[in-house]
Amino acid sequence: MEEIISRQRAFFNTHSTKELSFRLEQLEKLGHVLTTHEQQLNEAIFKDFKKSPIENYITELALLLKEIKDIKNNLHYWARKKRVATNLANFPAASYLYPEPLGVCLVIGAWNYPYQLSFAPVIAAIAAGNTVVLKPSELPSHTSSLMATLVKDHFDPAFFTVVEGGVEATTELLDQKFDKIFFTGSTKVGKIVYKAAAKNLTPVTLEMGGKSPAIIMKDAHLKMTVKRLIWAKFLNSGQTCIAPDYVMIEESIEEEFLKLAKEEILSAKYAFENDNYVQIINESNFDRLVGLLDPDKIYYGGKTDKDNRYIQPTLMFNVTFEDAVMQEEIFGPLLPVIVFDKLDHAIDKIRSLPKPLSCYIFTRNKQTERKLLKELSFGGGAINEALMHISNPHLPFGGVGNSGIGNYHGEAGFEAFSHYKSILKKPTWLELPLKYPPYSSSKFRWLKRLMKL
Ligand code: NAD
């Protein structure tokens, strides 16, 4: 590990990564690798958890290619020095912000979208002019090893390399001094990463999870709500950090919602026989999810197939916050539905829980929308939609509180891997005597006036 990092530090110190042409060339190369190896990427992810080529494209590769395209269009603007205003006390002068790369960066990925969650932070780190060590999740072993091979075949390890492995390898990496650590994963491991980073005062971005609610009001367009929500929940078999974890719904429309939700699951064929239905990543997650199923509370679904690690899309009703399914982030295809009578009660309950990564608000009432946005804190989300906010590169993506520290995607990704050096530039043709001793009461009066402006 030490050698990898010292080689990267030596390369960073050559200043090659600071050239925009170098960064763009590397990003172009990564885009080319992803495009020309699409079939291999599809095969590896299918072996890992039966993710289909179409879902691999729309939820992984397309996002990465779009991110590269946006950077190619905007990098010149993001990376140039920016002039800012200067206060009167410094007259005459000009003030600038100089974005500069942080240095050698560590990116630790999660398993649920293995390509996207590994390469998207890498793309941002490269755009900002850093070198990168990527540690993908070890759980999808085929994607992890393919990423390692592709990166080894196409990039200089002194600039970008992959270290494969699990807890042991990550712990060893975290013992090294990096200039930035970007972590995606659970809140539990996020705390371990934060602690390790603190030893060297390394800045971090922590992209974590939590229980993201979907709040459905009786004035919502219920059919559209169900369509969007069911897709968002059962995509990747619910193994999505921003999946709606549970539904909170006005009591009077619960029955209608459940009926429509079941119909939607059946008509869109979110089921075992669907070629696009993704497996649960491993046996321990399968067993954990089965443990959250309460047979008395299953409205629809609940069937499981241990040999193939499938769990049927499941709707749970009569659920309370005391049930097992409400004690942890579900991260699987179980959708608990909890009713409320008054919106304030629902808000109070959500506010008493750790701040979620996302929240989805389904209403056509502007006042309700404003109230929820004002009173609930969460990473990001959508109104009358779910999940899709992640696909807009103009919306910084990240959590708050237990769900994360920092943001990325688009310019926010560039900022996450940059330091903005503040520079005041003074000409030498004038120097006002006010700040220099000997002080006098008239100087003091002037200074007091000037420094407020
Ligand atoms: P995880 O925390 O178990 O693992 C994440 C990474 O940390 C992996 O690379 C793993 O090898 C490493 N790791 C695991 N245990 C470690 C330890 N003790 N010490 C050091 N490193 C360790 O998370 P996961 O199971 O891969 O992903 C699921 C979680 O990630 C969910 O909570 C989900 O919400 C969250 N997530 C968040 C986002 C986001 O963008 N905010 C995206 C995907 C997943």
Residues whose N, C-alpha, C, O or C-beta is under 5 A from the ligand:
A	BS01	NAD	I108 G109 A110 W111 K135 P136 S137 E138 G165 G166 V167 T170 T171 T184 G185 S186 T187 V189 I192 E207 M208 G209 G210 C241 S403
